[in-house]
């Protein structure tokens, strides 16, 4: 594959230095200029985010190093089928924008546990707070950091523990000082940079292959189908159709790291347009990320490890002087994902556990201090979890990310969907699902990934299907508990919150209808090859 460090020139080092200076300036201005209230600045950006900041920040949180590595890897192995994990998402982003966001903003909450606590009481808020902390630590911080460490290990050849320690320390600085406002401002700059660099790599690859038509001719035609037959061993259509929504609802509609950008919106319209914007940005996943892997399949067909597809393209296609951009993009996606995750971790622990349970009379300075110490603790724990994830064998990176999320997601999807769509849902059902249901789901995940891995034990269904089965089982149990509860404690409508719920603006509907038309057209075009 070649060592990118050996090819770095003075221009590369200059690019990295200039980038870091710009990044620090943006972060500094967002962190220390015109503060109104320290606690709001750290957590919800003073409710100052517009649609573009929300969209870029959510996309920056979502992309991460895992997108660069995993999407290129899966593109190399199976073609565009993994685009479903971004394009299919528009349905659940719509659900966030139109159904969930109006309720979140009307309730004026800072966290998802607080939202559920308003409905079912302190016990539910406490359970969900701890669950959210585990989820952020594993599915966001640790997996994102693992992918970043994997990339750095490929680039510099240093041990995983050294690479992830340096990366999380750098990414944590922005969250420590600036919170959501700094991360959001930085992510706008970084995502534009990511698009430019990834598009350059794609165009260089296409030029070497001979163009789009030549790429199509030199790849198996099945590579260009979004929907694969039921007999496909990797991603049969039914596994994606049934299993992906479980993770998507939890990921886009209930996850603190994703939703926090919407909670920091100026108003509902900006929040809903921001969510629509990330739906449009996700269309770029094919040319920017997965397309790189497909081109690599044509240019370098004999890779021993598909996970090296992205760096193989970089080291072979970028001329001297451009390799510094790769290091820049690596830092960019890490700061985006890790920074947002640390901010969410800090928000949940500080507001739902420290302020709610430990020190209800905490001053703004105390809240800020605890929030920042939480960032430090999150960095340390994430490094430890990364080293455990590094021991997983038998799955590629993409499968690791999706399967871990698939086992964390079912309890969250069940309780939030029932809370929003079925008023008869009781506190007992919610608390059972979040506690016992989570133990069942996570226990299955640990067994699947570590104890009885599918690479050795073939009785397992596809991990997406397994996630759906867990979801369906927990949903049935939650409904039965609610129906059989003789003294049900259900949500009593808060009249003030109800009166605050706004209807979507006309511009919001236009944006979503246009996106739906484009997505349907893309699904029709990328099938039948």
Rosetta blueprint (number, residue, H / E / L):
1 X L
2 X L
3 X L
4 X H
5 X H
6 X H
7 X H
8 X L
9 X L
10 X H
11 X H
12 X H
13 X H
14 X H
15 X H
16 X H
17 X H
18 X H
19 X H
20 X H
21 X H
22 X H
23 X H
24 X H
25 X H
26 X H
27 X H
28 X H
29 X H
30 X H
31 X H
32 X H
33 X L
34 X L
35 X L
36 X L
37 X L
38 X H
39 X H
40 X H
41 X H
42 X H
43 X H
44 X L
45 X H
46 X H
47 X H
48 X L
49 X E
50 X L
51 X H
52 X H
53 X H
54 X H
55 X H
56 X H
57 X H
58 X H
59 X H
60 X H
61 X H
62 X H
63 X H
64 X H
65 X H
66 X H
67 X H
68 X H
69 X H
70 X H
71 X H
72 X H
73 X H
74 X H
75 X H
76 X H
77 X H
78 X H
79 X L
80 X H
81 X H
82 X H
83 X H
84 X H
85 X H
86 X H
87 X H
88 X L
89 X L
90 X H
91 X H
92 X H
93 X H
94 X H
95 X H
96 X H
97 X H
98 X H
99 X H
100 X H
101 X H
102 X H
103 X H
104 X H
105 X H
106 X H
107 X H
108 X L
109 X L
110 X L
111 X L
112 X H
113 X H
114 X H
115 X H
116 X H
117 X H
118 X H
119 X H
120 X H
121 X L
122 X H
123 X H
124 X H
125 X H
126 X H
127 X H
128 X H
129 X H
130 X H
131 X H
132 X H
133 X H
134 X H
135 X H
136 X H
137 X H
138 X H
139 X H
140 X H
141 X H
142 X H
143 X H
144 X H
145 X H
146 X H
147 X H
148 X H
149 X H
150 X H
151 X H
152 X H
153 X H
154 X H
155 X H
156 X H
157 X L
158 X L
159 X L
160 X H
161 X H
162 X H
163 X H
164 X H
165 X H
166 X H
167 X H
168 X H
169 X H
170 X H
171 X H
172 X H
173 X H
174 X H
175 X H
176 X H
177 X H
178 X H
179 X H
180 X H
181 X H
182 X H
183 X H
184 X H
185 X H
186 X H
187 X H
188 X H
189 X H
190 X H
191 X H
192 X H
193 X H
194 X H
195 X H
196 X H
197 X H
198 X H
199 X H
200 X H
201 X H
202 X H
203 X H
204 X H
205 X H
206 X H
207 X H
208 X H
209 X H
210 X L
211 X L
212 X H
213 X H
214 X H
215 X H
216 X H
217 X H
218 X L
219 X L
220 X L
221 X H
222 X H
223 X H
224 X H
225 X L
226 X L
227 X L
228 X L
229 X L
230 X L
231 X L
232 X L
233 X L
234 X L
235 X L
236 X L
237 X H
238 X H
239 X H
240 X H
241 X H
242 X H
243 X H
244 X H
245 X H
246 X H
247 X H
248 X H
249 X H
250 X H
251 X H
252 X H
253 X H
254 X H
255 X L
256 X H
257 X H
258 X H
259 X H
260 X H
261 X H
262 X H
263 X H
264 X L
265 X E
266 X L
267 X L
268 X H
269 X H
270 X H
271 X H
272 X H
273 X H
274 X H
275 X H
276 X H
277 X H
278 X H
279 X H
280 X H
281 X H
282 X H
283 X H
284 X H
285 X H
286 X H
287 X H
288 X H
289 X H
290 X H
291 X H
292 X H
293 X H
294 X H
295 X H
296 X H
297 X H
298 X H
299 X H
300 X L
301 X L
302 X L
303 X L
304 X L
305 X L
306 X H
307 X H
308 X H
309 X H
310 X H
311 X H
312 X H
313 X H
314 X H
315 X H
316 X H
317 X H
318 X L
319 X L
320 X L
321 X L
322 X L
323 X H
324 X H
325 X H
326 X H
327 X H
328 X H
329 X H
330 X H
331 X H
332 X H
333 X H
334 X H
335 X H
336 X H
337 X H
338 X H
339 X H
340 X H
341 X H
342 X H
343 X H
344 X H
345 X H
346 X H
347 X H
348 X H
349 X H
350 X H
351 X H
352 X H
353 X H
354 X H
355 X H
356 X H
357 X H
358 X H
359 X L
360 X L
361 X L
362 X L
363 X L
364 X H
365 X H
366 X H
367 X H
368 X H
369 X H
370 X H
371 X H
372 X H
373 X H
374 X H
375 X H
376 X H
377 X H
378 X H
379 X H
380 X H
381 X H
382 X H
383 X H
384 X H
385 X H
386 X H
387 X H
388 X H
389 X H
390 X L
391 X L
392 X L
393 X L
394 X L
395 X L
396 X L
397 X H
398 X H
399 X H
400 X H
401 X H
402 X H
403 X H
404 X H
405 X H
406 X H
407 X H
408 X H
409 X H
410 X H
411 X H
412 X H
413 X H
414 X H
415 X H
416 X H
417 X H
418 X H
419 X H
420 X H
421 X H
422 X L
423 X L
424 X L
425 X L
426 X E
427 X H
428 X H
429 X H
430 X H
431 X H
432 X H
433 X H
434 X H
435 X H
436 X H
437 X H
438 X H
439 X H
440 X H
441 X H
442 X H
443 X H
444 X H
445 X H
446 X H
447 X H
448 X H
449 X H
450 X H
451 X H
452 X L
453 X L
454 X L
455 X L
456 X L
457 X L
458 X L
459 X L
460 X L
461 X L
462 X L
463 X H
464 X H
465 X H
466 X H
467 X H
468 X H
469 X H
470 X H
471 X H
472 X H
473 X H
474 X H
475 X H
476 X H
477 X H
478 X H
479 X H
480 X H
481 X H
482 X H
483 X H
484 X H
485 X L
486 X L
487 X L
488 X L
489 X L
490 X E
491 X L
492 X L
493 X L
494 X L
495 X H
496 X H
497 X H
498 X H
499 X H
500 X H
501 X L
502 X L
503 X L
504 X L
505 X L
506 X H
507 X H
508 X H
509 X H
510 X H
511 X H
512 X H
513 X H
514 X H
515 X H
516 X H
517 X H
518 X H
519 X H
520 X H
521 X H
522 X H
523 X H
524 X H
525 X H
526 X L
527 X L
528 X L
529 X L
